[in-house]
């Protein structure tokens, strides 16, 4: 309902933070929502956050985090949620430094 009203949402598709900066498996729910509502997905690559706030710690260390906002991806162009999810994953992964790509 909220998405159909035009409210923008941020959803972290991995569902939790990575220990090592590499992508974790994606949750399927956000891609189901995008396809059902026909709203674009804007992939965002986040680089370096695992160094500033390692898992199991609540203190944030000083440093720099890089955000890369990729072009929107229209879910209508995909025949399945899995294809959309894989395209978003590849897009985010390409924004990571080589040592963090999977």
C-alpha positions as MATLAB code, in Angstrom:
seq = 'XXXXXXXXXXXXXXXXXXXXXXXXXXXXXXXXXXXXXXXXXXXXXXXXXXXXXXXXXXXXXXXXXXXXXXXXXXXXXXXXXXXXXXXXXXXXXXXXXXXXXX';
ca = [
       0.000    0.000    0.000;
       2.706    2.497    1.020;
       4.841    1.746   -2.044;
       1.854    2.176   -4.349;
       1.292    5.623   -2.803;
       4.702    6.685   -4.089;
       6.628    6.569   -0.816;
      10.323    5.835   -1.371;
      11.789    2.997    0.676;
      15.269    1.821    1.538;
      15.590   -1.928    1.953;
      18.880   -3.628    2.753;
      18.448   -6.750    0.654;
      21.109   -8.760    2.492;
      19.199   -8.417    5.753;
      22.355   -7.994    7.850;
      25.901   -6.664    7.759;
      28.797   -8.489    6.179;
      31.849   -9.474    8.256;
      34.268   -9.071    5.362;
      32.746   -6.536    2.942;
      31.596   -9.178    0.447;
      27.969   -9.524   -0.564;
      25.785  -11.895    1.427;
      22.854  -13.818   -0.067;
      19.915  -11.556   -0.913;
      16.464  -11.869    0.632;
      13.703  -12.466   -1.924;
      11.004  -10.259   -0.367;
      12.202   -6.880   -1.659;
      12.244   -8.193   -5.230;
       8.763   -9.637   -4.837;
       7.582   -6.179   -3.713;
       9.281   -4.427   -6.628;
       7.714   -6.786   -9.170;
       4.255   -6.737   -7.586;
       4.189   -2.941   -7.329;
       6.013   -2.253  -10.597;
       8.458    0.149   -8.980;
      12.088    0.590  -10.037;
      14.943   -0.753   -7.944;
      17.908    1.578   -7.425;
      20.910   -0.582   -6.519;
      23.365    1.020   -4.096;
      26.882   -0.305   -3.559;
      28.211    0.424   -0.050;
      31.996    0.171    0.232;
      33.935    0.189    3.499;
      31.186    0.135    6.124;
      32.400   -3.215    7.487;
      35.654   -1.513    8.547;
      33.909    1.266   10.479;
      31.357   -0.808   12.326;
      32.411   -4.440   12.466;
      29.746   -6.967   13.302;
      29.048   -7.530   17.021;
      30.160   -3.973   17.878;
      27.982   -0.943   18.397;
      30.773    1.635   18.312;
      31.402    3.325   14.972;
      35.051    4.046   14.158;
      36.031    7.139   12.149;
      36.603    6.600    8.458;
      35.078    6.861    5.012;
      32.252    4.912    3.428;
      31.643    5.158   -0.309;
      28.112    4.936   -1.726;
      27.531    4.282   -5.421;
      23.988    4.902   -6.654;
      23.465    2.876   -9.814;
      20.872    3.494  -12.515;
      17.323    2.372  -11.685;
      16.340   -1.107  -12.844;
      12.756   -1.605  -14.032;
      11.342   -4.922  -12.775;
       8.893   -5.158  -15.697;
      11.836   -6.019  -17.966;
      12.385   -9.320  -16.147;
      10.423  -12.532  -16.411;
      11.075  -13.604  -12.841;
      12.018  -12.326   -9.429;
      15.186  -14.415   -9.578;
      16.360  -12.695  -12.790;
      15.728   -9.265  -11.273;
      17.544  -10.260   -8.086;
      20.563  -11.570  -10.016;
      20.784   -8.397  -12.117;
      20.702   -6.216   -8.996;
      23.337   -8.416   -7.343;
      25.654   -8.204  -10.371;
      25.209   -4.430  -10.507;
      26.069   -3.964   -6.825;
      28.955   -6.437   -7.041;
      30.513   -4.570   -9.997;
      30.711   -1.442   -7.828;
      32.814   -3.209   -5.197;
      36.624   -3.186   -5.259;
      38.023   -6.393   -6.796;
      38.996   -7.896   -3.426;
      35.354   -7.751   -2.235;
      33.667   -9.003   -5.404;
      32.097  -12.431   -5.326;
];
